[in-house]
Amino acid sequence: MMMVMQPEGLGAGEGRFAGGGGGGEYMEQEEDWDRDLLLDPAWEKQQRKTFTAWCNSHLRKAGTQIENIEEDFRNGLKLMLLLEVISGERLPRPDKGKMRFHKIANVNKALDFIASKGVKLVSIGAEEIVDGNLKMTLGMIWTIILRFAIQDISVEETSAKEGLLLWCQRKTAPYRNVNVQNFHTRSVSWKDGLALCALIHRHRPDLIDYAKLRKDDPIGNLNTAFEVAEKYLDIPKMLDAEDIVNTPKPDEKAIMTYVSCFYHAFAGAEQAETAANRICKVLAVNQENEKLMEEYEKLASELLEWIRRTVPWLENRVGEPSMSAMQRKLEDFRDYRRLHKPPRIQEKCQLEINFNTLQTKLRLSHRPAFMPSEGKLVSDIANAWRGLEQVEKGYEDWLLSEIRRLQRLQHLAEKFRQKASLHEAWTRGKEEMLSQRDYDSALLQEVRALLRRHEAFESDLAAHQDRVEHIAALAQELNELDYHEAASVNSRCQAICDQWDNLGTLTQKRRDALERMEKLLETIDRLQLEFARRAAPFNNWLDGAVEDLQDVWLVHSVEETQSLLTAHDQFKATLPEADRERGAIMGIQGEIQKICQTYGLRPCSTNPYITLSPQDINTKWDMVRKLVPSCDQTLQEELARQQVNERLRRQFAAQANAIGPWIQAKVEEVGRLAAGLAGSLEEQMAGLRQQEQNIINYKTNIDRLEGDHQLLQESLVFDNKHTVYSMEHIRVGWEQLLTSIARTINEVENQVLTRDAKGLSQEQLNEFRASFNHFDRKQNGMMEPDDFRACLISMGYDLGEVEFARIMTMVDPNAAGVVTFQAFIDFMTRETAETDTTEQVVASFKILAGDKNYITPEELRRELPAKQAEYCIRRMVPYKGSGAPAGALDYVAFSSALYGESDL
């Protein structure tokens, strides 16, 4: 026969209960009360009422109740139902018969189930329960209460009665006139009702105004506690105020049973509060991550839009016809470089930092990696930025090339106009001269003179052939360089060529006519001929000298200017010899005049062989003498200008040769710092911040160099042999240095986040850094997949291809082909952090929902802060299961979406 423990208060000889667990310990330690008191009918009445109410509080969940505790459990059916409700387990199928042995079988099934829960039962069998033995029935119910309502109570490693008592003492400690020492009458606080009111007020201060309670009104205090508990806490009234107050020693078991209901009611509220806090924490993390995602999308969109607007402007290669317009384009480009681009560089760097920080936070909170919108990946922005840099470099090269082209065009156009003017001045009147028939009435000597003069003219004409060809070549080059006034140049060049062809035709016609008249001419003045023969080349030399002295030139260096000065000095050295030749020519003319005077010949006012007079030679000679010092002065001024440009070159080169290596050394130093950081993360961050400040302080040198570069460009100086560093090299290096130090600082910041989130020590971080640096063969702060595999194998990982591919998707979600130190730390510490999971969040929502598979908006607003509650209501989808009220929400799907496990 299965036996159960007999409750205290049973008759002598019927034994005492001996239960397992907390209830057994309690029974072995309770005081040996006076047996006459235990048999008091008032005590039995109180226990019967309390236990009946307790059983009904559970049986009503199954839609039934009991009226008479010793009668309603006799067939064992409601007893088995009670055990199923309070345990949540299914008992064996009950016997449906009404015979005594059927009832005994059902009661035995219930007692077997109690024994299976670790309770040792003695002194009672199923027959006593079937026979309606009240004291045995009460003893059995008390055993059930101990096992299922009191035994599992645990407070600071104490359980059962001690745990329940400690819980009461902790909750009522702040209240005046309440001093809970035990669960029997020696504790006045139970009899005056203040302890029960204090328990309610501690958890629900809105239900009782504790300040208005009076210690001298125990009946009122107890009834207040009973009524509030039944109405608002769903705790049925199990005791009578009069029984507690008027009975010298009310039953301790009844009080413990009733107080345990308060524990379970309020413990559920605390559990709900814990669940709500967990959900708030998860939602706060999710909302912060969403905010970071929205900020990333906004910043990426703005940066890409700026690149999209800027690239067409840089791709525009439509030139301007004038140098001033192109200078304005160059100034606009410098403004772009100085004012518009630097802030965008900072935005790009900040965008990468925000992206890395967001990914780190997502990994630490077990959220899926953030995937930006299409076209807004960090790699997409980097590609767009590289495209901008390429177009920008091409635009600058085009600007400089176009300015050089316009500069050369101006030089060529000026040279064309000057040479065309000289040629037009030379040809002026030549056509009329060649068309004259002055030889018809001339003397023989005059005709011969005309013939010789014509020969001299032909010599002069041939000498001008190179000038005409040079003019045509200049016009051709201006056309090839797309000169904006090419039409007028072509028109003028065509007029010169047409005139030149006509001169050739007229010259040939006049020679033919003079040769026909040559037979009529027999004498010639040899001296005039000699004058003409010597004066003509001298005159050509004079014309060439004047042309050279008036010529314009374009030089770019001191050496080129000094070369012109040397050539000019050499020309000046020939002037004494030229002066002697001029004197000789003037002597021939004097001899002609002497002969005419000697022989009484008609004075020759003109030379029949040449139109050039001695006065013309002297005039041109005087012009040469005047032009020589003017040319000296022009060359000296140009030399001074080139020397100024040379000083600007050297000044720029001196700074660039210092700044360039400094930037390169700093980039290498930052690289070494990133690969071999030592000390704590805070010390590393302080060192990097100091490096960053040093770099920022160095910006004044870059600005000074920009100023020198602007002076060079304003002086149209585009080459510099004194340095290999251009301003573009310096700018690129400076931008690389700023990006490198910012990325290194961000890496350390992310390490701080990882350390704080996962509780890593500095020694652990140093060990991770040493392992990472050992396998980082290129020492660039990133391991390639083969190096990472070797590192894992050295740590004892047994890696197949599939497992290694899975690990690579964790440490390299963007498939960049490298493993960063931050990703390496995240992988090595992925199982150490205490983070929330989908299952934990679902369990928390289930508590708030009262163990239902759905939750209502009202429950969310009651249990969560307003902001988080509204956030959940907006995001949760309607619950699609059966039996849910209108407006019910699916918290399981919502929890899965928080961790990237659904399509919500």
NORLIN-V688090 format. One record per residue. RES is the residue in one letter. SS is DSSP state (h for helix, s for strand, l for the rest). NEAR is the number of other ideal C-beta (glycine too) atoms within 8 Angstrom. Layout:
{{RES/SS/NEAR} {RES/SS/NEAR}}
This chain:
{{M/l/5} {M/l/10} {M/l/8} {V/l/16} {M/l/16} {Q/l/14} {P/l/13} {E/l/10} {G/l/11} {L/l/11} {G/l/6} {A/l/4} {G/l/4} {E/l/9} {G/l/8} {R/l/8} {F/l/15} {A/l/9} {G/l/14} {G/l/7} {G/h/12} {G/h/14} {G/h/15} {G/h/12} {E/h/10} {Y/h/12} {M/h/13} {E/h/7} {Q/h/5} {E/l/8} {E/l/3} {D/l/2} {W/l/9} {D/l/5} {R/h/7} {D/h/6} {L/h/10} {L/h/11} {L/l/9} {D/l/8} {P/h/6} {A/h/8} {W/h/15} {E/h/12} {K/h/9} {Q/h/15} {Q/h/15} {R/h/11} {K/h/12} {T/h/15} {F/h/15} {T/h/10} {A/h/11} {W/h/16} {C/h/13} {N/h/11} {S/h/10} {H/h/11} {L/h/14} {R/h/9} {K/h/6} {A/h/9} {G/l/4} {T/l/8} {Q/l/7} {I/l/12} {E/l/5} {N/l/6} {I/h/14} {E/h/10} {E/h/8} {D/h/9} {F/l/13} {R/l/11} {N/l/10} {G/l/19} {L/h/8} {K/h/12} {L/h/12} {M/h/14} {L/h/11} {L/h/12} {L/h/14} {E/h/12} {V/h/11} {I/h/10} {S/h/9} {G/l/5} {E/l/7} {R/l/3} {L/l/10} {P/l/4} {R/l/2} {P/l/10} {D/l/6} {K/l/4} {G/l/6} {K/l/5} {M/l/6} {R/h/6} {F/h/7} {H/h/12} {K/h/14} {I/h/12} {A/h/10} {N/h/15} {V/h/14} {N/h/11} {K/h/13} {A/h/13} {L/h/14} {D/h/9} {F/h/13} {I/h/15} {A/h/10} {S/h/6} {K/l/8} {G/l/7} {V/l/16} {K/l/10} {L/l/13} {V/l/11} {S/l/10} {I/l/13} {G/l/9} {A/h/13} {E/h/8} {E/h/10} {I/h/17} {V/h/13} {D/l/7} {G/l/9} {N/l/9} {L/h/10} {K/h/13} {M/h/14} {T/h/14} {L/h/15} {G/h/15} {M/h/13} {I/h/12} {W/h/13} {T/h/17} {I/h/12} {I/h/14} {L/h/16} {R/h/15} {F/h/9} {A/h/12} {I/h/16} {Q/l/12} {D/l/7} {I/l/13} {S/s/7} {V/s/9} {E/l/4} {E/l/4} {T/s/8} {S/s/10} {A/h/14} {K/h/11} {E/h/8} {G/h/13} {L/h/15} {L/h/11} {L/h/11} {W/h/11} {C/h/12} {Q/h/9} {R/h/8} {K/h/10} {T/h/14} {A/l/6} {P/l/4} {Y/l/11} {R/l/3} {N/l/8} {V/l/10} {N/l/7} {V/l/12} {Q/l/5} {N/l/8} {F/l/10} {H/l/9} {T/l/9} {R/l/6} {S/l/13} {V/h/7} {S/h/13} {W/h/14} {K/h/11} {D/l/11} {G/l/17} {L/h/13} {A/h/14} {L/h/14} {C/h/14} {A/h/14} {L/h/14} {I/h/15} {H/h/12} {R/h/10} {H/h/8} {R/l/9} {P/l/7} {D/l/3} {L/l/8} {I/l/12} {D/l/5} {Y/h/10} {A/h/4} {K/h/5} {L/l/13} {R/l/7} {K/l/8} {D/l/4} {D/l/8} {P/h/13} {I/h/10} {G/h/9} {N/h/15} {L/h/14} {N/h/10} {T/h/12} {A/h/13} {F/h/11} {E/h/9} {V/h/12} {A/h/14} {E/h/10} {K/h/6} {Y/h/7} {L/l/11} {D/l/5} {I/l/11} {P/l/8} {K/l/8} {M/l/12} {L/l/15} {D/l/7} {A/h/12} {E/h/7} {D/h/12} {I/h/14} {V/h/10} {N/h/5} {T/l/11} {P/l/4} {K/l/9} {P/l/15} {D/l/11} {E/h/10} {K/h/12} {A/h/15} {I/h/14} {M/h/12} {T/h/15} {Y/h/13} {V/h/13} {S/h/13} {C/h/14} {F/h/14} {Y/h/11} {H/h/9} {A/h/11} {F/h/10} {A/h/8} {G/h/8} {A/h/9} {E/h/8} {Q/h/9} {A/h/11} {E/h/8} {T/h/9} {A/h/14} {A/h/12} {N/h/8} {R/h/12} {I/h/15} {C/h/11} {K/h/9} {V/h/11} {L/h/11} {A/h/9} {V/h/11} {N/h/10} {Q/h/9} {E/h/9} {N/h/14} {E/h/8} {K/h/8} {L/h/12} {M/h/11} {E/h/8} {E/h/9} {Y/h/15} {E/h/11} {K/h/8} {L/h/12} {A/h/12} {S/h/9} {E/h/9} {L/h/13} {L/h/13} {E/h/8} {W/h/9} {I/h/12} {R/h/7} {R/h/8} {T/h/11} {V/h/11} {P/h/7} {W/h/7} {L/h/11} {E/h/8} {N/l/6} {R/l/6} {V/l/3} {G/l/8} {E/l/9} {P/l/5} {S/l/8} {M/h/9} {S/h/6} {A/h/9} {M/h/14} {Q/h/9} {R/h/9} {K/h/10} {L/h/11} {E/h/8} {D/h/8} {F/h/11} {R/h/10} {D/h/9} {Y/h/10} {R/h/9} {R/h/8} {L/h/7} {H/h/9} {K/h/9} {P/h/8} {P/h/7} {R/h/10} {I/h/11} {Q/h/8} {E/h/11} {K/h/11} {C/h/12} {Q/h/9} {L/h/14} {E/h/11} {I/h/11} {N/h/12} {F/h/12} {N/h/12} {T/h/13} {L/h/13} {Q/h/11} {T/h/13} {K/h/14} {L/h/12} {R/h/10} {L/h/13} {S/l/10} {H/l/8} {R/l/12} {P/l/6} {A/l/8} {F/l/11} {M/l/4} {P/l/11} {S/l/5} {E/l/3} {G/l/6} {K/l/12} {L/l/9} {V/h/10} {S/h/8} {D/h/10} {I/h/14} {A/h/8} {N/h/8} {A/h/10} {W/h/10} {R/h/8} {G/h/10} {L/h/12} {E/h/8} {Q/h/8} {V/h/11} {E/h/9} {K/h/9} {G/h/9} {Y/h/12} {E/h/10} {D/h/8} {W/h/9} {L/h/12} {L/h/9} {S/h/8} {E/h/11} {I/h/13} {R/h/9} {R/h/10} {L/h/13} {Q/h/11} {R/h/10} {L/h/11} {Q/h/9} {H/h/10} {L/h/13} {A/h/12} {E/h/9} {K/h/11} {F/h/14} {R/h/8} {Q/h/11} {K/h/13} {A/h/12} {S/h/8} {L/h/10} {H/h/13} {E/h/9} {A/h/7} {W/h/9} {T/h/12} {R/l/6} {G/l/6} {K/h/9} {E/h/11} {E/h/7} {M/h/8} {L/h/11} {S/h/6} {Q/l/6} {R/l/5} {D/l/7} {Y/l/11} {D/l/5} {S/l/4} {A/l/10} {L/l/6} {L/h/10} {Q/h/11} {E/h/11} {V/h/15} {R/h/14} {A/h/15} {L/h/14} {L/h/14} {R/h/15} {R/h/14} {H/h/12} {E/h/9} {A/h/13} {F/h/10} {E/h/10} {S/h/9} {D/h/11} {L/h/11} {A/h/7} {A/h/8} {H/l/10} {Q/h/8} {D/h/7} {R/h/10} {V/h/12} {E/h/8} {H/h/9} {I/h/14} {A/h/10} {A/h/8} {L/h/12} {A/h/13} {Q/h/8} {E/h/9} {L/h/14} {N/h/11} {E/h/6} {L/l/10} {D/l/6} {Y/l/11} {H/l/6} {E/l/7} {A/h/10} {A/h/6} {S/h/7} {V/h/14} {N/h/10} {S/h/8} {R/h/10} {C/h/13} {Q/h/8} {A/h/8} {I/h/14} {C/h/10} {D/h/8} {Q/h/10} {W/h/10} {D/h/8} {N/h/9} {L/h/13} {G/h/9} {T/h/8} {L/h/11} {T/h/13} {Q/h/8} {K/h/9} {R/h/10} {R/h/11} {D/h/8} {A/h/10} {L/h/13} {E/h/8} {R/h/7} {M/h/12} {E/h/10} {K/l/5} {L/l/7} {L/l/14} {E/l/5} {T/l/7} {I/l/11} {D/l/12} {R/h/6} {L/h/10} {Q/h/16} {L/h/11} {E/h/9} {F/h/15} {A/h/15} {R/h/10} {R/h/12} {A/h/12} {A/h/13} {P/h/8} {F/h/13} {N/h/13} {N/h/10} {W/h/9} {L/h/12} {D/h/10} {G/h/8} {A/h/11} {V/h/12} {E/h/10} {D/h/8} {L/h/11} {Q/h/7} {D/l/8} {V/l/7} {W/l/5} {L/l/7} {V/l/9} {H/l/7} {S/l/9} {V/h/9} {E/h/6} {E/h/10} {T/h/13} {Q/h/9} {S/h/8} {L/h/12} {L/h/11} {T/h/8} {A/h/8} {H/h/11} {D/h/8} {Q/h/8} {F/h/10} {K/h/8} {A/h/7} {T/l/8} {L/h/10} {P/h/7} {E/h/7} {A/h/11} {D/h/9} {R/h/8} {E/h/10} {R/h/12} {G/h/8} {A/h/9} {I/h/14} {M/h/11} {G/h/8} {I/h/12} {Q/h/11} {G/h/8} {E/h/9} {I/h/14} {Q/h/10} {K/h/8} {I/h/10} {C/h/12} {Q/h/8} {T/h/6} {Y/h/6} {G/l/5} {L/l/7} {R/l/4} {P/l/7} {C/l/12} {S/l/3} {T/l/6} {N/l/15} {P/l/13} {Y/l/15} {I/l/12} {T/l/8} {L/l/10} {S/l/8} {P/h/8} {Q/h/6} {D/h/9} {I/h/16} {N/h/10} {T/h/8} {K/h/12} {W/h/12} {D/h/8} {M/h/9} {V/h/13} {R/h/7} {K/h/8} {L/h/12} {V/h/11} {P/h/7} {S/h/9} {C/h/10} {D/h/9} {Q/h/8} {T/h/8} {L/h/12} {Q/h/9} {E/h/8} {E/h/11} {L/h/12} {A/h/8} {R/h/8} {Q/h/14} {Q/h/9} {V/h/9} {N/h/12} {E/h/10} {R/h/8} {L/h/13} {R/h/13} {R/h/9} {Q/h/9} {F/h/14} {A/h/12} {A/h/8} {Q/h/12} {A/h/14} {N/h/11} {A/h/9} {I/h/13} {G/h/14} {P/h/8} {W/h/9} {I/h/13} {Q/h/9} {A/h/8} {K/h/11} {V/h/12} {E/h/8} {E/h/9} {V/h/13} {G/h/12} {R/h/8} {L/h/12} {A/h/12} {A/h/11} {G/l/8} {L/l/9} {A/l/5} {G/l/6} {S/l/6} {L/h/11} {E/h/7} {E/h/8} {Q/h/12} {M/h/12} {A/h/8} {G/h/10} {L/h/13} {R/h/9} {Q/h/8} {Q/h/13} {E/h/11} {Q/h/8} {N/h/8} {I/h/12} {I/h/7} {N/h/7} {Y/l/9} {K/h/8} {T/h/7} {N/h/10} {I/h/11} {D/h/8} {R/h/9} {L/h/14} {E/h/10} {G/h/8} {D/h/12} {H/h/10} {Q/h/9} {L/h/9} {L/h/14} {Q/h/11} {E/h/6} {S/l/9} {L/l/7} {V/l/11} {F/l/7} {D/l/5} {N/l/10} {K/l/4} {H/l/7} {T/l/9} {V/l/4} {Y/l/10} {S/l/7} {M/h/9} {E/h/8} {H/h/10} {I/h/15} {R/h/9} {V/h/8} {G/h/12} {W/h/10} {E/h/9} {Q/h/10} {L/h/13} {L/h/11} {T/h/10} {S/h/12} {I/h/13} {A/h/11} {R/h/12} {T/h/12} {I/h/12} {N/h/12} {E/h/14} {V/h/13} {E/h/10} {N/h/12} {Q/h/13} {V/h/11} {L/h/12} {T/h/15} {R/h/11} {D/h/7} {A/h/8} {K/h/10} {G/l/7} {L/l/11} {S/l/5} {Q/h/8} {E/h/6} {Q/h/8} {L/h/13} {N/h/9} {E/h/8} {F/h/12} {R/h/11} {A/h/8} {S/h/10} {F/h/12} {N/h/10} {H/h/7} {F/h/12} {D/l/13} {R/l/6} {K/l/6} {Q/l/8} {N/l/7} {G/l/10} {M/s/10} {M/s/12} {E/s/11} {P/h/10} {D/h/6} {D/h/12} {F/h/14} {R/h/10} {A/h/9} {C/h/13} {L/h/11} {I/h/9} {S/h/7} {M/l/7} {G/l/5} {Y/l/6} {D/l/4} {L/l/9} {G/l/6} {E/h/5} {V/h/6} {E/h/8} {F/h/11} {A/h/8} {R/h/8} {I/h/11} {M/h/11} {T/h/8} {M/h/10} {V/h/12} {D/l/13} {P/l/8} {N/l/8} {A/l/5} {A/l/6} {G/l/6} {V/s/8} {V/s/13} {T/s/9} {F/h/12} {Q/h/12} {A/h/10} {F/h/14} {I/h/13} {D/h/14} {F/h/10} {M/h/7} {T/l/11} {R/l/8} {E/l/4} {T/l/7} {A/l/10} {E/l/2} {T/l/7} {D/l/9} {T/l/8} {T/h/10} {E/h/6} {Q/h/9} {V/h/15} {V/h/11} {A/h/9} {S/h/13} {F/h/15} {K/h/11} {I/h/11} {L/h/15} {A/l/12} {G/l/6} {D/l/5} {K/l/8} {N/l/8} {Y/l/12} {I/s/12} {T/l/10} {P/h/9} {E/h/6} {E/h/11} {L/h/14} {R/h/10} {R/h/5} {E/h/10} {L/l/12} {P/l/6} {A/h/7} {K/h/6} {Q/h/12} {A/h/13} {E/h/8} {Y/h/10} {C/h/15} {I/h/11} {R/h/6} {R/h/8} {M/l/12} {V/l/8} {P/s/8} {Y/l/10} {K/l/4} {G/l/7} {S/l/3} {G/l/3} {A/l/9} {P/l/5} {A/l/3} {G/l/7} {A/l/11} {L/s/16} {D/l/12} {Y/h/14} {V/h/9} {A/h/11} {F/h/15} {S/h/12} {S/h/11} {A/h/12} {L/h/11} {Y/l/12} {G/l/7} {E/l/6} {S/l/7} {D/l/3} {L/l/8}}
